[in-house]
Each structure stands twice: as structure tokens, then as C-alpha cells.
Amino acid sequence: MIKILIVDDQELMRDGLATILNLRPEIDVVGVASNGQEAFDKASELRPDIVLMDIRMPIANGVEGTKLITSSLPDTKVLMLTTFSDSELIFEALEEGASGYLLKDMPTDAIVQAIMTVQSGGMVLPRESTAEIVKEMRKNKETNHVNEVPKIINDLTERELEVLSKIGFGLNNKEIAQELYISEGTVKNHVSNLISKLELRDRTQAAIFAVRYHISNF
């Protein structure tokens, strides 16, 4: 069973989700918390496999809670629960090591599937909402200084750049393979190569890189 800690400052949301998820045989909700600091304290004690973390909370928000957990509890993964309007915070949380995010209005089955994906080592970036969030972030920053793309990007091949662009939209290997008409194995190799060349930690950091430096095509 996958041990889950649910973190949300709204009691109805927190306890309601805990009740629903506890009905699933593959999930065991081991505890709940109401802010990022409490989430870290309980995660340190209960050692859940995954923390479902709200972003906007008092005392310590989800980004701060994610940083505390990912820096001290490497075996515990964090999956954000958020709304579309939290686009800036979503990517801050990803930068702190979150394994992805889900919108709060998603059906239970989608949340369970996301939990299974994260547990198996994957990341969760819902394709349609990620594309819209990225567009919104870019629009909001059009008048600001655009981050200069690191020269290390020149080490990537044209195909690796294409794969990086797709990662920025949250596509998984199968979806990238379908869009680029190549095999999943080839995509996997490209992903490994570009992560190594860009000196990134993982696929989530690759997605953030693509967004920050406007690698993705809109």
C-alpha cells in the first residue's frame, strides 16, 4: 500500500479527500496536516511515500513545505494540489523538488492514477493545464527581462531540443514518441542525454528549464 499524507488548510477538503482515498485498497492515508511546517513535522514522524500538498496555506505554504520535505526526506515525494491561478507557485514548488501537480477539481480516479505515477518514479504535469499555465506565465512576463538561455543549450541536438520542448508541456515518453514519430526507447535515450548535458537533476527540472527559457513552442 502507498502511504499518503494530505496537507490542506481547509478541513473539509483535507478530511474529505482523506476519506475518499482511504476507500482505495492501494492507498493508506496515514495522516493529515494544515500547513507546510506541520506537513514536514508529520512526514518526519510518519514517513509517508507521498505527500499531497496544497500550495496556498498559512504559516508555511506548500512551496516552503515541499522544500523542507524534499531536502530532508529523500524517500518521500511531494505532489501538489492546486488551482490554475497558482501558476507561479506551481513552478516554484517544482523547482523545490515536487514530483508534479494536480488541479483540485480533478476526479478521484485521476488523483489515484497520479499517485501511482509518482510512486513508480514518474512525474505528473497535466498536459492541457500545463500548456495554459505556461502561456499565462509567459504573457505575464512579456514586459520583464527574459532569462538568457545558458550556452550549454548549444550542446543539445535538434531532436533533443524537440524532446525538451515537449517535456515542457508535461508530455510523457509515449506521448512524445507519438508526436515525433519515434520509439519510446529513443525518447527515453534523448531524455537521459539532455538531462545529463544540461546538468539537471531529473525530468521535472528539465520541464522547468524548458519553461524558464521559453524552449517550448507556443
NORNORPE-V100754 format. One record per residue. N is the residue number from 0. SS is DSSP state (hx for helix, st for strand, lp for the rest). PHI is phi as a letter, one per 30 degrees, with the letter a starting at -180 (NA if undefined). BURIAL is 1 if it has 16 or more other C-alpha atoms within 10 Angstrom, else 0. Layout:
# NORNORPE-V100754
N:SS:PHI:BURIAL  N:SS:PHI:BURIAL
This chain:
# NORNORPE-V100754
0:lp:NA:0  1:st:c:0  2:st:d:1  3:st:b:1  4:st:c:1  5:st:c:1  6:st:b:1  7:lp:a:1  8:lp:d:1  9:lp:c:0  10:hx:e:0  11:hx:d:0  12:hx:d:0  13:hx:d:1  14:hx:d:1  15:hx:d:0  16:hx:d:1  17:hx:d:1  18:hx:d:0  19:hx:d:0  20:hx:d:1  21:hx:d:0  22:lp:d:0  23:lp:d:0  24:lp:d:0  25:lp:d:0  26:st:b:1  27:st:b:1  28:st:d:1  29:st:d:1  30:st:l:1  31:st:b:1  32:st:b:1  33:lp:c:1  34:lp:a:1  35:hx:d:1  36:hx:d:1  37:hx:d:1  38:hx:d:1  39:hx:d:1  40:hx:d:0  41:hx:d:1  42:hx:d:1  43:hx:d:0  44:hx:d:0  45:hx:c:0  46:lp:h:1  47:lp:d:1  48:lp:d:1  49:st:b:1  50:st:c:1  51:st:d:1  52:st:c:1  53:st:d:1  54:lp:c:1  55:lp:c:1  56:lp:b:1  57:lp:d:0  58:lp:i:0  59:lp:b:1  60:lp:d:1  61:hx:d:1  62:hx:d:1  63:hx:d:1  64:hx:d:1  65:hx:d:1  66:hx:d:1  67:hx:d:1  68:hx:d:1  69:hx:d:1  70:hx:d:0  71:hx:c:0  72:lp:b:0  73:lp:d:0  74:lp:d:0  75:lp:c:1  76:st:c:1  77:st:b:1  78:st:b:1  79:st:d:1  80:st:c:1  81:st:a:1  82:lp:b:1  83:hx:e:0  84:hx:d:0  85:hx:c:0  86:hx:e:1  87:hx:d:0  88:hx:d:1  89:hx:e:1  90:hx:d:1  91:hx:d:1  92:hx:d:1  93:hx:d:1  94:hx:d:1  95:lp:d:1  96:lp:j:1  97:lp:d:1  98:lp:c:1  99:st:k:1  100:st:b:1  101:st:b:1  102:st:d:1  103:lp:d:0  104:lp:d:0  105:lp:d:0  106:lp:d:0  107:hx:e:0  108:hx:e:0  109:hx:d:0  110:hx:d:1  111:hx:d:0  112:hx:d:0  113:hx:d:1  114:hx:d:1  115:hx:d:1  116:hx:d:0  117:hx:d:1  118:hx:d:1  119:lp:d:0  120:lp:j:0  121:lp:d:1  122:lp:b:1  123:st:b:1  124:st:b:1  125:lp:e:1  126:hx:e:1  127:hx:d:0  128:hx:d:1  129:hx:d:1  130:hx:d:1  131:hx:d:0  132:hx:d:1  133:hx:d:1  134:hx:d:1  135:hx:d:0  136:hx:d:1  137:hx:d:1  138:hx:d:0  139:hx:d:0  140:lp:c:0  141:lp:e:0  142:lp:d:0  143:lp:c:0  144:lp:d:0  145:lp:d:0  146:lp:e:0  147:lp:d:0  148:lp:d:0  149:lp:e:0  150:hx:d:0  151:hx:d:0  152:hx:d:0  153:hx:d:0  154:hx:d:0  155:lp:d:1  156:lp:d:0  157:hx:e:0  158:hx:d:0  159:hx:d:1  160:hx:d:1  161:hx:d:1  162:hx:d:1  163:hx:d:1  164:hx:d:1  165:hx:d:1  166:hx:d:1  167:lp:d:1  168:lp:c:1  169:lp:i:1  170:lp:d:1  171:lp:d:1  172:hx:d:1  173:hx:d:0  174:hx:d:0  175:hx:d:1  176:hx:e:1  177:hx:d:0  178:hx:d:0  179:hx:c:0  180:lp:h:0  181:lp:b:0  182:lp:d:0  183:hx:d:1  184:hx:d:0  185:hx:d:0  186:hx:d:1  187:hx:e:1  188:hx:d:0  189:hx:d:1  190:hx:d:1  191:hx:d:0  192:hx:d:0  193:hx:d:1  194:hx:d:1  195:hx:d:0  196:hx:d:0  197:lp:d:1  198:lp:h:0  199:lp:c:0  200:lp:d:0  201:lp:a:0  202:hx:d:1  203:hx:d:1  204:hx:d:1  205:hx:d:1  206:hx:d:1  207:hx:d:1  208:hx:e:1  209:hx:d:1  210:hx:d:1  211:hx:d:1  212:lp:c:0  213:lp:h:1  214:lp:d:1  215:lp:d:1  216:lp:c:0  217:lp:c:0
